[in-house]
Amino acid sequence: MLDRTFFERDAVTVARDLIGVEVLVDGVGGPIVETEAYDAGDPASHSFHGPTARNAVLFGPPGHAYIYRIYGLHWCMNFVCSPVSAVLIRAIEPRHGLDVMAGRRGTGSVRLLCSGPGRLCQALAVDHGLDGAPIDAPPFDLRAADAPRSVAVGPRIGISKAVDTPWRFGEAGSRFLSKPFAP
């Protein structure tokens, strides 16, 4: 199991190193196949303008979940890193609890269960109740990758600032990515 010291590094390094790490929430989940990094100097980061009630977790110790809602509809799960940075978990390859995830998502398509941050949170039942929770304690279980992964790198997606920053990482060739990487 990964502990909080794994996250005591900059978000870009952690985001790359999380590819292949298995994330489970109450035993449901799979290996991470896509991440994005955000740091305090990044205008696309929630920490860029300083602490607020919404982003307070980002200003706390690394190794905690930062959960927020986008578009008033979807939850997003981030892991807090050092210093004042985070990694958005964009997609996982569903492996554990497929029936549970399918029921939560209302789809039998394994490809669509966790391919995107909102889908992933719905499939894993992640919501604001886990904001600030340590990610090295239940309901979380993070396990080291079972083998090295080939990592694709590209610009982040779904943002309007710093759009060309190449801080999106994904398992090269994975069919579970939220969006393919440009060749």
N, C-alpha and C positions, 0 to 999 in steps of 0.2 A: 504494500500500500504506500502511495506517495504521502509524504507529510508536508507540513507548511513550509519547510525549508526549501522545497522545490520551487516555491513561488517567491523566494527572497532574491529574485533576479529581475532584470528588465523584462518588460512584457514581450518585446520582439523575440528574445531568446526563448522565453517560456512558450510563446505561441507556436514556434517551430517545434520545440521539444514535446509539446502535447500531442502532436500527430502520432496516433497509434496507442496512446494511453487510453485505457478503458475507464469510462466513467459510468458508475451505476448509482441510481437513486432508489433506495429501498429494493435493490436487487434487479432493477430494470435499467437497461442501457446497452452500451457497446463501446467499441473503440472510436475515439475522436478522429474524424477525417478532415475537418475544416475548422480553422480558427482565424481570428483577426486580432491584431495588437493595437492598443491605444495607450498613449502616455500623457503626462501632465502638460507637456509642451505642444501637444497636438490639438489644433482647433476642432477636430472632430470628436475629441474625448469629452466625456461628461465632467472630467476634473479640470478642464481648461480654464474655466472662470472661477474656480475656487469651490469650497465646500458649501453644500446646501443640504436641506433635510433629505432630498431624494438621493444624493450621491455620497452621503456621509461615510458609507462603508469603504469607498475608494481611499479615504484619508486615514483609514485605520490600518491595522497590521495585515501583511500579505497572508494568503491562504484562506481567504473567506469568500463566500459567494456574494456577488453584487447582482441583484435581480431587479429589473425595471421593466415597465410596460412601454411598448411603442404603439403609436397610432390608436391608443386607447383600447387595444384589442389583444395584443400578443405580448407574452413575457419573454425576456431575453436573459440568459444566464452568462455571467462573466466570472472569472476567477481573478481576484485582486493580487497584484504583484508589487514589487518594489521598484522605484519609489512612486507612489501615487499613480499607478498604472493598472491596466487590466487586460485580460484576454477574453474576447467574446467567443463562446463556443457556438459555431455556426452549424455544424452537422456531425452526426455520429453514424456509424454503421450499426443498425439495430441487430443485436444478437441475443440478448437476454430479456425474457418477458415479452416476446412478440405479440402474444394474444392480448396481454394487458395494454400494450401500446396501441394495438389496432382498435381495441375498444375505446380507449381515450380519444383517439384521432378519428374514429368512424371510417376507417379505410383498411382494406386488406392489402393494399399495395405497400410492400416492404420498402420499396424505393422512396415512397412519399412519407414514411413514418417520421423521420428525423432529419430530413434534408432542408434545413433552414432553421434559424434560431427560434422562431415562434412554434413551428411544428415540433421541434425537439423538446421544448419546454412543455408543450401540451402532452406529448407522448410520455415524458418522464414525470408528469404531474408537478412541475416546478412552477412556483408562483411566489408572490411577495413574502409569503410566510417563511421562505428560506433565505431572504435577504439578510446578510450578515452572518449566516451560519458558517462554522468552520468546515472546510471541505475535506478535512482528514478525520471526520467523525460522522457517525450515522446522522442522517440517512445517506450521506455520500460514501462512496467507496471508489477511490481512484487507484488503479493498478498500472504498474509500468507496462510499456509496450512489450508484446511477446516477441517482436522481431523488428529490426530497423525498417523504416518506411522511406520510399522515395518521395521527396517533398516538392511540390510545385509552389511557386511564389508568384504573386501578382498584386495588383491594386485592390484595395478594399472595395466592397460593393454596398449599395443601399445608403450611401452618405452623400452629403452635398459639400463638405469641406475636406480639403487635403485628399481629394479623390485619387490622385496619382501616387500616393504613398504606397509602396509595395509591401504592405504588412498583412497581407492575406496569405495564409498557408494552407495547403491541402495535400492529402495523399494523392499522388499522381495517379491518374486513371481510375480513381474510385467512382463508382456509379452512384454513390450516396451523397455527393457534393450538392450544395444548394444551387450552384451554377458552375459549369465547366470553366477551367482556366483557359485563357487564350493560348494557342499553340506557339 
